[in-house]
Amino acid sequence: MQRILLIAFAVIAVLMVWMGLGWLARRRSAGHAGLSVSNRVFWAALAGLAVLLAGLLMLEVNSSSPDGKYQPARLEAGKIQPPVFEADRK
């Protein structure tokens, strides 16, 4: 679910930058040369790349150690204990 939200956020960010630059170009086109399409593509792609890198960093920081062991949720004394990741100690 986190990946889907990250992709959706990246697409929305790119579209917002694209539309914002288009609006700015139309506004400036009355008396000046507006932003060209290549500039719009560059900035939209840069926004998407920034969101992608931030998302990948977030996924890496929140990940567990590859050496760890997963212990699923368990029932102890009539209460459900949450699942945990235990790091292997060598």
Stockholm file with secondary structure:
# STOCKHOLM 1.0

chainA/1-90         MQRILLIAFAVIAVLMVWMGLGWLARRRSAGHAGLSVSNRVFWAALAGLAVLLAGLLMLEVNSSSPDGKYQPARLEAGKIQPPVFEADRK
#=GR chainA/1-90 SS CHHHHHHHHHHHHHHHHHHHHHHHHHHHTTTSCCCCHHHHHHHHHHHHHHHHHHHHHHHHHTCCCTTCEEECCEEETTEEECCEEECCCC
#=GC SS_cons        CHHHHHHHHHHHHHHHHHHHHHHHHHHHTTTSCCCCHHHHHHHHHHHHHHHHHHHHHHHHHTCCCTTCEEECCEEETTEEECCEEECCCC
//
